[in-house]
Amino acid sequence: MSQHSRLSLGQRLVRSTGLQLILVAGSFSLLTYTLGRNSGIQESEVHRTNLSITEIREQLSGKLRVPMFLNDLNASAIDAQPDLLKNFDALGRRFWHQLKAFPVDYINYGAPDGAFLGLERGSDDDVLLYEDSTRLGRGQLTVFSLSAGGERLEPTEIIPGMSATHEEAWYVDTVTAGRSSWSSIYAWEDQPDIHSVSYNTPLFDGDGQLLGVIGVDMVINQLSNWLHQAWGSRDGLAVLIEADGRLIASSDPSIPLTTTGENNERSSLGELEHPLADLLNRVQQAPGDASQPQLFRHENGTFLLQSTPWGSDLGLDWVLLTASSANAEVTQARLTLAVEIGAAVLALGFTLLLNRSLINRILQPLNALQRASQTTEKQINQLEDAQPQALKYRCELDQNSGQELLDLNVAVQSMVKAFNQLTQNLTSKEQQITRMFQEQRLQDEQALSQMNHRLKVSLEAAAIAHEINQPLSILRLTAQRLQHQLRERVEAGDPTELLDALQILDDQASRIAQTTDQMKAIIRNANTSLSRIDLRDVMDSIQLYVKSNLIEASSWITTSLPSELKEQQAWVEGDAVQLQIAVINLVKNAVEALTHQPPSTVAPEIAIRLERREQHWAIVVDDNGPGLPDVHTGDIPLYSSKPSGSGLGLFIVRSAMEGHNGELTLGVSPSGGTRAVLLLPRQG
């Protein structure tokens, strides 16, 4: 056996890779240097481009914050002087002063009945006033020119056919949103060839009734003039578009913002004939992140193209696309990089050829291992018998195959042996799992039978409660009528024994009616429907119940929330009605205890509060009544400390807590009365 044949795979790889590293390292070192140099050049150019774009974005943000400021200013003035909306002369003068002081194109107000007032800045910085009101004739737009001092002159034009109510986006979008917002870009009703975007604010009175909408328009033609000035003398093109590609503004005044035709639709970026428009359109539609500048060659030179989403902080979905001319150094660096990449590819190709001979020497024993493994795989796929047969693995390798492959063959043999042992163990485990599954299935069937029985009992109880309530209602009404009649006779000197008996009859009927109501609550607890609820809403509903149903005791009862819940929710998985019923039962028990045995030195008090306790929310009900007996049988169903009590109230509370995976605990309050705590698992 020669020295060469005894080489391990590792030694062979070292010899081959050493020569490869010498070839590749040199070419790729030069390539790395070129990449680093190009990266520095491109970083510098990107930085220069980003500075320009950042400057334009900041200027645009400042321009569009002016309408937002004016709307806040006018809304505050109208809130302080609501009659300003009824005086279009005073409102028009206010708008005129704002047009003179701020760089905006149009300020307007629209009322719910269709009345309208708008002031427009003209081409020569003159101001026109548009009014559609009852005093001038609804349904027509009267146009006034204004003097140098803002006073109305004679009407210059009357535009008929105005809509009875406002149908333009500035009004419809704002009323739908119910808050201050930017409208979609729309064409003016009286001048369809003009498109604008408007920031608008809805106005409401103290009762929440809509008083109208005020807004400030930015005409997109004027935005193009502004973008042209902001772009300045830079080579290239900047356009502002909506997410769907429709044009808003352009740095090139020759680009039309709207198409010619009957509908005056806005132009799309893909329809422009500008030399750079096609490049910008491809960058906008390309998948992935285009926020970093990308270098593109064009017949007129090399340009850095960038797509920057803009306006999300202002409620707008706009995109700023820029194509800035790159300097000559960037272009030359790209050519140098292409040459270096070609040299590196040639070096890499030569090393691949060198590897091929080594790979062929390795593949021969590997193919033998592969064939043996495939044979073993077929055996595994055929293991479908109840008692699988042991795997058989056999692979003969040449001793010159390399020590690593020989060791791998031995490892595979050991793995097959371990697999056979594992198969035997799994068979034993499978039998154990089968027995456990059968036992669990039997337990589940028993639990299902118990649930069916509970449901049947609940339905029967509901039917009984319904049947009891009907005659009880008649019984109570009859007793109350007889009481009324007998009171008149008692005043005349008749015996009162019958009246007392009827009072007892009415009391007992009321007690039975209360019992049936509690049975209904128990039935609801048996049919719990859990959903994500906020315990703050439950506390609010309990407060409303106290005010409307426990009027005489409402002054005793207070509710409170921890300070942390003023800004966040108290989420649980639960049934809001069941929880309300549970808390109300606790409150009723406290009211009854305080009514029959009030404190001797202080006024009756019942405090309901919501607390956070680690992983639970706790609803705590404290009173200053007589408290619990020394020996409290809280675990006995239907227990009551009152002589005439049924114990259903606490039973309902405990049943509700079981349905919510919660807990009811009873104790002593700080004032010596009773404390009841409902613990509920916290969600979120």
C-alpha positions as CSV (number, residue, x, y, z in Angstrom):
1,M,0.0,0.0,0.0
2,S,1.5,3.3,-1.1
3,Q,1.8,6.4,1.1
4,H,-0.7,8.3,-1.2
5,S,-3.4,5.6,-0.7
6,R,-3.2,5.8,3.1
7,L,-4.0,9.5,3.1
8,S,-7.1,10.4,5.1
9,L,-9.8,12.6,3.6
10,G,-8.7,15.5,5.8
11,Q,-5.1,15.3,4.4
12,R,-6.4,15.2,0.8
13,L,-8.7,18.2,1.5
14,V,-5.8,20.2,3.0
15,R,-3.6,19.8,-0.1
16,S,-6.4,20.7,-2.4
17,T,-7.8,23.6,-0.5
18,G,-4.3,25.1,0.1
19,L,-3.9,25.6,-3.6
20,Q,-7.4,26.9,-4.0
21,L,-6.9,29.5,-1.2
22,I,-3.8,30.8,-2.9
23,L,-5.7,31.3,-6.2
24,V,-8.9,32.7,-4.7
25,A,-7.4,34.8,-1.9
26,G,-5.5,37.0,-4.2
27,S,-8.3,37.7,-6.6
28,F,-10.9,38.2,-3.8
29,S,-8.6,40.4,-1.8
30,L,-8.4,42.8,-4.7
31,L,-12.2,42.4,-5.2
32,T,-12.7,43.2,-1.5
33,Y,-10.6,46.3,-1.7
34,T,-12.5,47.5,-4.8
35,L,-15.8,46.8,-3.0
36,G,-14.7,48.8,0.0
37,R,-13.6,51.7,-2.2
38,N,-16.9,51.5,-4.2
39,S,-18.9,51.3,-1.0
40,G,-17.3,54.4,0.4
41,I,-17.9,56.3,-2.9
42,Q,-21.5,55.1,-3.0
43,E,-22.1,55.8,0.7
44,S,-20.9,59.4,0.1
45,E,-23.3,59.7,-2.9
46,V,-26.2,58.2,-0.9
47,H,-25.5,60.5,2.0
48,R,-25.6,63.5,-0.4
49,T,-28.9,62.2,-1.9
50,N,-30.5,61.5,1.5
51,L,-29.7,65.1,2.6
52,S,-31.6,66.5,-0.3
53,I,-34.6,64.2,0.2
54,T,-34.7,64.9,3.9
55,E,-34.6,68.6,3.2
56,I,-37.6,68.3,0.8
57,R,-39.5,66.1,3.1
58,E,-39.1,68.5,6.0
59,Q,-40.2,71.4,3.8
60,L,-43.3,69.5,2.7
61,S,-44.1,68.5,6.2
62,G,-43.9,72.1,7.3
63,K,-46.1,73.2,4.4
64,L,-48.9,70.7,5.2
65,R,-48.9,71.4,8.9
66,V,-50.1,74.9,8.1
67,P,-53.7,73.7,7.3
68,M,-53.7,71.6,10.4
69,F,-52.7,74.7,12.5
70,L,-55.4,76.8,10.8
71,N,-58.1,74.2,11.4
72,D,-57.2,74.0,15.1
73,L,-57.2,77.8,15.3
74,N,-60.7,78.1,13.6
75,A,-62.2,75.2,15.6
76,S,-61.1,76.9,18.9
77,A,-62.6,80.2,17.8
78,I,-65.9,78.6,16.8
79,D,-66.1,76.7,20.0
80,A,-65.7,80.0,21.9
81,Q,-68.1,81.8,19.6
82,P,-70.7,79.3,18.2
83,D,-72.7,82.2,16.6
84,L,-69.8,82.8,14.2
85,L,-71.2,80.0,12.0
86,K,-74.4,82.0,11.5
87,N,-72.5,85.1,10.5
88,F,-71.0,84.4,7.1
89,D,-69.7,88.0,6.9
90,A,-67.7,87.7,10.0
91,L,-66.5,84.2,9.2
92,G,-65.5,85.3,5.7
93,R,-63.4,88.2,7.1
94,R,-61.7,85.7,9.4
95,F,-60.8,83.4,6.5
96,W,-59.6,86.4,4.4
97,H,-57.1,87.4,7.1
98,Q,-55.8,83.8,7.3
99,L,-55.4,83.6,3.5
100,K,-53.3,86.8,3.6
101,A,-51.2,85.6,6.5
102,F,-50.6,81.9,5.6
103,P,-49.4,80.1,2.4
104,V,-52.7,78.2,1.7
105,D,-55.0,78.2,-1.3
106,Y,-58.5,77.8,0.0
107,I,-60.4,77.9,3.3
108,N,-64.0,76.8,3.5
109,Y,-67.0,75.9,5.8
110,G,-69.9,73.6,5.0
111,A,-73.0,73.2,7.1
112,P,-75.2,70.0,7.3
113,D,-78.0,71.7,5.4
114,G,-75.8,72.4,2.4
115,A,-74.9,76.1,3.2
116,F,-71.3,76.8,2.1
117,L,-68.7,79.5,2.5
118,G,-65.3,79.4,0.8
119,L,-62.4,81.8,0.1
120,E,-59.9,81.2,-2.7
121,R,-56.5,82.7,-3.4
122,G,-56.4,83.9,-7.0
123,S,-53.4,83.8,-9.4
124,D,-52.6,87.5,-8.7
125,D,-52.9,87.0,-4.9
126,D,-56.4,88.4,-5.1
127,V,-59.1,86.7,-3.1
128,L,-62.5,85.4,-4.3
129,L,-65.4,84.5,-1.9
130,Y,-67.9,81.7,-2.7
131,E,-71.2,81.6,-0.9
132,D,-74.2,79.2,-1.1
133,S,-76.7,80.2,1.6
134,T,-80.3,80.9,2.2
135,R,-80.0,84.6,1.9
136,L,-78.4,84.4,-1.5
137,G,-80.4,81.4,-2.8
138,R,-79.6,77.8,-1.9
139,G,-78.4,75.6,-4.7
140,Q,-76.3,78.2,-6.4
141,L,-72.8,79.5,-5.7
142,T,-72.5,83.3,-5.7
143,V,-68.9,84.5,-6.4
144,F,-67.7,87.8,-4.9
145,S,-64.4,89.7,-5.4
146,L,-63.0,91.3,-2.3
147,S,-61.4,94.7,-1.8
148,A,-57.9,95.3,-0.6
149,G,-59.3,95.5,3.0
150,G,-61.3,92.2,2.7
151,E,-64.8,93.8,2.1
152,R,-67.2,92.3,-0.4
153,L,-67.7,93.9,-3.7
154,E,-70.5,93.3,-6.2
155,P,-71.1,89.6,-7.3
156,T,-69.0,88.6,-10.3
157,E,-70.6,85.3,-11.1
158,I,-73.4,83.0,-10.1
159,I,-72.8,79.2,-10.6
160,P,-76.1,77.3,-10.5
161,G,-76.7,73.5,-10.0
162,M,-74.9,73.1,-6.7
163,S,-75.7,69.9,-4.8
164,A,-78.2,70.1,-2.0
165,T,-75.7,68.5,0.4
166,H,-72.0,68.3,0.2
167,E,-70.8,65.3,-1.9
168,E,-67.1,66.2,-2.3
169,A,-64.4,64.2,-0.5
170,W,-63.5,67.1,1.8
171,Y,-66.9,66.9,3.5
172,V,-67.9,63.2,3.1
173,D,-64.6,61.7,4.2
174,T,-64.5,64.0,7.3
175,V,-68.1,63.2,8.4
176,T,-67.5,59.5,8.0
177,A,-64.2,59.6,10.0
178,G,-65.8,61.8,12.7
179,R,-62.5,63.5,13.4
180,S,-59.9,65.8,11.9
181,S,-58.3,64.2,8.9
182,W,-56.9,64.7,5.4
183,S,-59.3,64.0,2.6
184,S,-58.6,62.0,-0.6
185,I,-57.6,64.1,-3.6
186,Y,-60.8,65.3,-5.3
187,A,-62.0,67.6,-8.1
188,W,-63.9,70.8,-7.2
189,E,-67.6,70.6,-7.9
190,D,-67.7,74.1,-9.5
191,Q,-64.3,73.8,-11.2
192,P,-63.8,70.1,-12.2
193,D,-60.4,70.8,-13.8
194,I,-58.9,71.7,-10.3
195,H,-57.9,68.9,-8.0
196,S,-56.9,69.5,-4.4
197,V,-56.3,67.7,-1.0
198,S,-58.0,69.1,2.1
199,Y,-57.4,69.0,5.8
200,N,-60.8,69.2,7.5
201,T,-62.3,69.2,11.0
202,P,-65.9,68.3,12.0
203,L,-67.7,70.7,14.4
204,F,-70.1,69.4,17.0
205,D,-72.3,71.1,19.6
206,G,-72.5,70.2,23.3
207,D,-75.0,67.4,22.5
208,G,-72.8,65.8,19.8
209,Q,-74.8,67.1,16.9
210,L,-72.9,67.9,13.7
211,L,-72.5,71.7,13.1
212,G,-70.6,71.4,9.9
213,V,-67.0,71.0,8.6
214,I,-64.2,73.5,8.2
215,G,-61.3,72.8,6.0
216,V,-58.2,74.1,4.2
217,D,-57.4,73.0,0.6
218,M,-54.0,72.6,-1.0
219,V,-54.3,72.7,-4.8
220,I,-52.0,70.1,-6.3
221,N,-51.0,72.5,-9.1
222,Q,-49.7,74.8,-6.4
223,L,-47.9,71.8,-4.8
224,S,-46.1,71.2,-8.1
225,N,-44.9,74.8,-8.1
226,W,-43.7,74.4,-4.6
227,L,-41.9,71.1,-5.4
228,H,-40.3,72.7,-8.4
229,Q,-38.9,75.4,-6.2
230,A,-37.7,73.0,-3.5
231,W,-36.0,70.7,-6.1
232,G,-34.1,73.8,-7.5
233,S,-31.3,73.3,-10.0
234,R,-30.7,69.6,-9.3
235,D,-30.5,67.3,-12.3
236,G,-33.1,64.6,-12.4
237,L,-36.7,64.4,-11.3
238,A,-38.8,64.3,-8.1
239,V,-42.5,63.3,-8.1
240,L,-45.0,63.0,-5.3
241,I,-47.6,60.2,-5.9
242,E,-50.3,58.3,-4.0
243,A,-49.8,54.6,-3.2
244,D,-51.8,53.6,-6.4
245,G,-49.4,55.6,-8.6
246,R,-51.5,58.6,-9.3
247,L,-49.6,61.9,-9.6
248,I,-49.8,64.6,-6.8
249,A,-46.9,66.9,-7.7
250,S,-43.8,67.0,-9.9
251,S,-40.6,69.0,-9.9
252,D,-40.9,69.4,-13.7
253,P,-43.6,71.9,-14.6
254,S,-44.0,70.4,-18.0
255,I,-45.4,67.2,-16.7
256,P,-49.3,67.3,-16.8
257,L,-50.9,66.4,-13.4
258,T,-54.3,65.6,-15.1
259,T,-55.2,63.9,-18.4
260,T,-57.1,65.8,-21.0
261,G,-60.7,64.6,-21.6
262,E,-64.2,64.9,-20.2
263,N,-63.4,63.6,-16.7
264,N,-60.1,65.4,-16.0
265,E,-58.6,62.3,-14.3
266,R,-55.3,62.6,-12.6
267,S,-52.2,61.3,-14.5
268,S,-50.6,58.0,-13.5
269,L,-46.8,57.7,-13.1
270,G,-46.8,54.9,-15.7
271,E,-48.4,57.1,-18.3
272,L,-45.8,59.9,-18.2
273,E,-43.5,60.5,-21.1
274,H,-40.6,62.0,-19.2
275,P,-37.3,60.1,-19.7
276,L,-36.9,59.3,-16.0
277,A,-40.6,58.4,-15.3
278,D,-40.2,54.8,-16.5
279,L,-37.2,54.3,-14.1
280,L,-39.2,55.8,-11.2
281,N,-42.2,53.6,-12.0
282,R,-40.1,50.4,-12.0
283,V,-38.5,51.4,-8.6
284,Q,-42.0,52.0,-7.2
285,Q,-43.4,48.7,-8.4
286,A,-40.3,46.6,-7.5
287,P,-40.9,44.3,-4.5
288,G,-38.8,44.8,-1.3
289,D,-37.4,47.9,0.3
290,A,-36.6,50.8,-2.0
291,S,-36.0,53.4,0.7
292,Q,-32.2,53.2,0.1
293,P,-31.0,54.9,-3.2
294,Q,-30.4,52.5,-6.1
295,L,-28.0,53.2,-8.9
296,F,-29.4,53.0,-12.5
297,R,-27.8,53.7,-15.8
298,H,-29.8,55.8,-18.3
299,E,-29.1,57.1,-21.7
300,N,-28.7,60.5,-20.2
301,G,-26.3,59.4,-17.4
302,T,-26.3,57.5,-14.1
303,F,-29.0,58.3,-11.5
304,L,-29.6,57.4,-7.9
305,L,-33.3,56.4,-7.5
306,Q,-35.1,56.3,-4.2
307,S,-38.7,55.6,-3.1
308,T,-39.6,57.2,0.3
309,P,-43.0,56.6,1.9
310,W,-44.2,60.0,3.3
311,G,-47.1,61.4,5.3
312,S,-48.1,58.5,7.5
313,D,-47.6,60.8,10.6
314,L,-50.1,63.2,9.0
315,G,-52.7,60.5,8.0
316,L,-51.5,60.5,4.3
317,D,-50.4,57.6,2.2
318,W,-48.0,59.3,-0.2
319,V,-44.7,58.3,-1.8
320,L,-41.8,60.7,-2.7
321,L,-39.9,59.3,-5.7
322,T,-36.6,61.0,-6.6
323,A,-34.0,60.4,-9.4
324,S,-30.8,62.4,-8.7
325,S,-27.9,62.5,-11.1
326,A,-24.8,60.6,-9.8
327,N,-21.3,62.0,-10.3
328,A,-18.7,60.5,-12.7
329,E,-16.7,58.9,-9.9
330,V,-19.6,56.6,-9.1
331,T,-19.9,55.5,-12.7
332,Q,-16.1,54.7,-13.0
333,A,-16.2,52.8,-9.8
334,R,-18.9,50.5,-11.2
335,L,-16.8,49.7,-14.3
336,T,-13.8,48.9,-12.1
337,L,-15.9,46.6,-9.9
338,A,-17.2,44.7,-13.0
339,V,-13.6,44.0,-14.1
340,E,-12.6,42.7,-10.6
341,I,-15.7,40.5,-10.4
342,G,-14.8,38.9,-13.7
343,A,-11.3,38.1,-12.5
344,A,-12.6,36.6,-9.3
345,V,-15.1,34.4,-11.2
346,L,-12.2,33.1,-13.4
347,A,-10.2,32.2,-10.3
348,L,-13.2,30.5,-8.7
349,G,-13.8,28.5,-11.9
350,F,-10.3,27.1,-11.9
351,T,-10.6,26.1,-8.2
352,L,-13.8,24.2,-9.1
353,L,-12.0,22.2,-11.7
354,L,-9.3,21.4,-9.1
355,N,-11.9,20.2,-6.7
356,R,-13.5,17.9,-9.2
357,S,-10.8,15.3,-9.1
358,L,-10.9,15.2,-5.3
359,I,-14.6,14.9,-5.3
360,N,-14.5,11.9,-7.6
361,R,-12.2,10.1,-5.2
362,I,-14.6,10.8,-2.4
363,L,-17.8,9.9,-4.2
364,Q,-16.9,6.3,-4.8
365,P,-17.1,5.1,-1.2
366,L,-19.9,7.6,-0.5
367,N,-22.0,5.9,-3.3
368,A,-21.4,2.6,-1.6
369,L,-22.7,4.0,1.7
370,Q,-25.7,5.5,-0.2
371,R,-26.7,2.2,-1.7
372,A,-26.5,0.5,1.6
373,S,-28.5,3.3,3.2
374,Q,-31.2,3.0,0.5
375,T,-31.5,-0.7,1.1
376,T,-31.9,0.0,4.9
377,E,-34.5,2.7,4.1
378,K,-36.6,0.1,2.1
379,Q,-36.5,-2.2,5.1
380,I,-37.8,0.6,7.3
381,N,-40.6,1.5,4.9
382,Q,-41.7,-2.2,5.0
383,L,-42.1,-2.3,8.8
384,E,-45.9,-2.6,8.8
385,D,-46.2,-5.9,10.7
386,A,-47.5,-5.9,14.2
387,Q,-44.2,-7.4,15.2
388,P,-41.6,-5.6,12.9
389,Q,-38.5,-7.5,12.0
390,A,-35.0,-6.3,12.9
391,L,-33.1,-4.2,10.3
392,K,-30.1,-5.7,8.5
393,Y,-27.3,-3.4,7.3
394,R,-24.2,-4.4,5.3
395,C,-21.7,-2.3,3.4
396,E,-18.2,-3.4,2.3
397,L,-15.8,-0.5,1.8
398,D,-12.2,-0.5,0.4
399,Q,-9.7,0.1,3.1
400,N,-8.3,3.0,1.0
401,S,-11.6,4.8,1.2
402,G,-10.3,7.1,3.9
403,Q,-10.4,6.6,7.7
404,E,-13.3,9.1,8.1
405,L,-15.6,7.1,5.8
406,L,-14.6,3.8,7.4
407,D,-15.5,5.3,10.8
408,L,-18.8,6.5,9.3
409,N,-19.7,3.0,8.2
410,V,-19.1,1.7,11.7
411,A,-21.2,4.5,13.1
412,V,-24.1,3.6,10.8
413,Q,-23.9,-0.1,11.9
414,S,-24.2,1.1,15.5
415,M,-27.1,3.3,14.6
416,V,-29.0,0.4,13.0
417,K,-28.4,-1.7,16.1
418,A,-29.7,1.1,18.3
419,F,-32.8,1.5,16.0
420,N,-33.6,-2.2,16.4
421,Q,-33.5,-1.7,20.2
422,L,-35.6,1.4,20.0
423,T,-38.3,-0.4,17.9
424,Q,-38.6,-3.0,20.6
425,N,-39.0,-0.3,23.3
426,L,-41.6,1.6,21.2
427,T,-43.7,-1.6,20.8
428,S,-43.8,-1.9,24.6
429,K,-44.7,1.8,25.0
430,E,-47.4,1.5,22.4
431,Q,-49.2,-1.2,24.4
432,Q,-49.0,1.0,27.5
433,I,-50.4,4.0,25.7
434,T,-53.3,2.0,24.3
435,R,-54.3,0.9,27.7
436,M,-54.1,4.5,29.0
437,F,-56.2,5.7,26.1
438,Q,-58.9,3.1,26.8
439,E,-59.0,4.1,30.5
440,Q,-59.2,7.8,29.7
441,R,-62.0,7.2,27.2
442,L,-64.0,5.5,29.9
443,Q,-63.5,8.5,32.2
444,D,-64.5,10.9,29.4
445,E,-67.7,8.9,28.8
446,Q,-68.6,9.1,32.5
447,A,-67.9,12.8,32.6
448,L,-70.1,13.3,29.5
449,S,-72.9,11.4,31.2
450,Q,-72.7,13.6,34.2
451,M,-72.8,16.8,32.0
452,N,-75.9,15.5,30.3
453,H,-77.6,14.9,33.6
454,R,-76.8,18.4,34.8
455,L,-78.2,19.9,31.6
456,K,-81.4,17.9,32.0
457,V,-81.8,19.1,35.6
458,S,-81.2,22.7,34.5
459,L,-83.8,22.5,31.9
460,E,-86.3,20.9,34.3
461,A,-85.6,23.7,36.8
462,A,-86.2,26.3,34.2
463,A,-89.6,24.8,33.3
464,I,-90.5,24.6,37.0
465,A,-89.5,28.2,37.6
466,H,-91.6,29.3,34.6
467,E,-94.7,27.4,35.8
468,I,-94.3,28.8,39.4
469,N,-93.9,32.4,38.3
470,Q,-97.3,32.6,36.4
471,P,-99.6,31.7,39.3
472,L,-97.4,33.6,41.8
473,S,-97.9,36.8,39.7
474,I,-101.6,36.4,39.9
475,L,-101.4,35.6,43.6
476,R,-99.4,38.7,44.4
477,L,-101.6,41.0,42.4
478,T,-104.8,39.6,44.1
479,A,-103.3,40.0,47.5
480,Q,-102.1,43.6,46.8
481,R,-105.6,44.5,45.5
482,L,-107.3,43.0,48.6
483,Q,-104.9,44.9,50.8
484,H,-105.8,48.2,49.2
485,Q,-109.5,47.5,49.6
486,L,-109.1,46.4,53.2
487,R,-107.1,49.5,54.2
488,E,-110.1,51.6,53.4
489,R,-112.3,49.4,55.6
490,V,-109.7,49.4,58.4
491,E,-110.0,53.2,58.5
492,A,-113.7,52.7,59.0
493,G,-113.0,50.5,62.1
494,D,-113.2,47.0,60.5
495,P,-110.9,44.2,61.9
496,T,-107.3,44.1,60.7
497,E,-106.6,40.4,61.1
498,L,-107.5,39.6,57.5
499,L,-105.2,42.5,56.3
500,D,-102.3,41.1,58.3
501,A,-102.9,37.6,56.9
502,L,-102.9,39.0,53.3
503,Q,-99.6,40.8,54.1
504,I,-98.1,37.5,55.1
505,L,-99.4,36.0,51.9
506,D,-97.8,38.8,49.8
507,D,-94.5,38.5,51.6
508,Q,-94.3,34.7,51.1
509,A,-95.3,35.1,47.5
510,S,-92.5,37.6,47.0
511,R,-90.1,35.2,48.6
512,I,-91.1,32.4,46.3
513,A,-90.7,34.8,43.3
514,Q,-87.2,35.7,44.5
515,T,-86.4,32.0,44.8
516,T,-87.5,31.4,41.2
517,D,-85.3,34.3,40.0
518,Q,-82.4,32.8,41.8
519,M,-83.1,29.4,40.1
520,K,-82.9,31.2,36.8
521,A,-79.6,32.6,37.7
522,I,-78.4,29.1,38.7
523,I,-79.6,27.9,35.2
524,R,-77.6,30.6,33.5
525,N,-74.5,29.6,35.5
526,A,-75.0,26.1,34.1
527,N,-74.8,27.5,30.6
528,T,-71.7,29.7,30.9
529,S,-70.7,31.5,27.6
530,L,-67.2,32.9,28.1
531,S,-65.7,35.8,26.1
532,R,-63.1,38.4,26.6
533,I,-64.6,41.2,28.8
534,D,-63.3,44.2,30.7
535,L,-64.2,44.1,34.5
536,R,-64.4,47.9,34.4
537,D,-67.6,47.5,32.3
538,V,-69.0,45.1,34.9
539,M,-68.3,47.6,37.7
540,D,-70.1,50.3,35.6
541,S,-73.2,48.1,35.1
542,I,-73.3,47.3,38.8
543,Q,-73.2,51.0,39.6
544,L,-76.1,51.6,37.3
545,Y,-78.1,48.7,38.8
546,V,-77.6,50.2,42.3
547,K,-78.8,53.6,41.3
548,S,-81.9,52.2,39.6
549,N,-82.9,49.2,41.7
550,L,-81.5,49.8,45.2
551,I,-82.5,53.4,45.5
552,E,-83.0,53.5,49.3
553,A,-79.6,52.0,49.9
554,S,-77.7,53.7,47.0
555,S,-76.2,56.3,49.4
556,W,-74.5,53.4,51.4
557,I,-72.8,51.9,48.3
558,T,-69.5,53.2,46.7
559,T,-67.5,51.7,43.8
560,S,-63.8,52.4,43.1
561,L,-61.0,51.4,40.7
562,P,-57.2,51.4,41.2
563,S,-55.4,54.3,39.6
564,E,-53.6,52.0,37.1
565,L,-57.0,51.0,35.5
566,K,-57.7,54.6,34.6
567,E,-55.5,54.1,31.4
568,Q,-55.7,50.3,30.9
569,Q,-58.3,47.5,30.8
570,A,-59.0,44.7,33.3
571,W,-59.4,41.7,30.9
572,V,-60.8,38.3,31.9
573,E,-62.4,35.4,30.1
574,G,-66.0,35.4,31.4
575,D,-69.7,35.9,31.2
576,A,-70.5,39.5,32.0
577,V,-74.1,38.9,33.0
578,Q,-73.1,36.0,35.4
579,L,-70.5,38.2,37.0
580,Q,-73.0,41.1,37.4
581,I,-75.5,38.7,39.0
582,A,-72.8,37.3,41.4
583,V,-71.7,40.8,42.6
584,I,-75.3,42.0,42.9
585,N,-76.2,39.0,45.1
586,L,-73.3,39.9,47.4
587,V,-74.5,43.5,47.5
588,K,-78.1,42.5,48.2
589,N,-76.9,40.3,51.1
590,A,-75.0,43.2,52.6
591,V,-78.0,45.6,52.2
592,E,-80.3,43.1,53.9
593,A,-77.8,42.6,56.8
594,L,-77.4,46.4,57.3
595,T,-81.2,46.9,57.1
596,H,-82.0,44.3,59.8
597,Q,-79.0,45.1,62.0
598,P,-77.5,48.6,61.2
599,P,-74.3,49.8,63.0
600,S,-75.1,51.7,66.1
601,T,-72.6,54.6,65.8
602,V,-71.9,55.1,62.1
603,A,-73.9,55.2,58.9
604,P,-74.2,51.9,56.9
605,E,-71.4,51.5,54.3
606,I,-70.9,49.1,51.4
607,A,-67.7,49.4,49.4
608,I,-67.2,47.7,46.1
609,R,-63.7,47.9,44.5
610,L,-61.6,46.2,41.8
611,E,-58.0,45.1,42.8
612,R,-55.1,43.5,41.0
613,R,-53.6,40.5,42.9
614,E,-50.6,38.9,41.0
615,Q,-52.2,36.7,38.3
616,H,-55.8,37.5,39.3
617,W,-58.3,40.3,39.4
618,A,-60.3,40.6,42.7
619,I,-63.7,42.2,43.1
620,V,-64.0,43.0,46.8
621,V,-67.3,43.8,48.6
622,D,-66.9,45.2,52.2
623,D,-69.7,46.2,54.6
624,N,-69.8,47.5,58.2
625,G,-72.7,45.2,59.2
626,P,-72.9,42.5,61.9
627,G,-70.4,40.3,60.1
628,L,-70.2,36.5,59.9
629,P,-71.1,34.1,62.7
630,D,-68.1,32.7,64.7
631,V,-68.7,29.2,63.1
632,H,-69.3,29.9,59.4
633,T,-70.3,26.9,57.3
634,G,-69.2,28.4,54.0
635,D,-68.7,25.0,52.4
636,I,-72.3,23.8,52.9
637,P,-74.5,24.4,49.9
638,L,-77.6,26.6,50.3
639,Y,-76.3,28.0,53.7
640,S,-77.7,31.3,55.0
641,S,-77.1,33.1,58.3
642,K,-80.6,34.8,58.0
643,P,-83.6,32.9,59.6
644,S,-85.7,33.3,56.5
645,G,-82.8,33.0,54.0
646,S,-82.6,30.2,51.4
647,G,-78.9,30.4,50.8
648,L,-79.4,30.5,47.1
649,G,-77.6,33.8,46.8
650,L,-74.2,32.5,47.9
651,F,-74.8,29.3,45.9
652,I,-75.3,31.4,42.8
653,V,-72.1,33.3,43.4
654,R,-70.1,30.1,44.0
655,S,-71.6,28.5,40.9
656,A,-70.6,31.5,38.8
657,M,-67.0,31.3,40.2
658,E,-66.8,27.6,39.3
659,G,-67.8,28.4,35.7
660,H,-65.1,31.1,35.5
661,N,-62.3,29.0,37.2
662,G,-62.5,31.5,40.0
663,E,-62.9,31.5,43.7
664,L,-65.3,33.0,46.4
665,T,-63.8,33.8,49.8
666,L,-65.6,35.2,52.8
667,G,-64.0,37.0,55.7
668,V,-64.1,40.0,58.0
669,S,-63.9,43.6,56.7
670,P,-61.6,46.2,58.3
671,S,-64.8,47.7,60.0
672,G,-65.7,44.4,61.5
673,G,-68.4,43.6,58.9
674,T,-68.4,41.0,56.1
675,R,-65.8,40.9,53.3
676,A,-66.6,38.9,50.1
677,V,-63.8,38.5,47.5
678,L,-64.3,37.2,43.9
679,L,-61.0,36.0,42.4
680,L,-60.8,35.7,38.6
681,P,-57.8,34.7,36.5
682,R,-56.3,37.7,34.7
683,Q,-56.0,37.8,30.9
684,G,-53.4,39.9,29.2
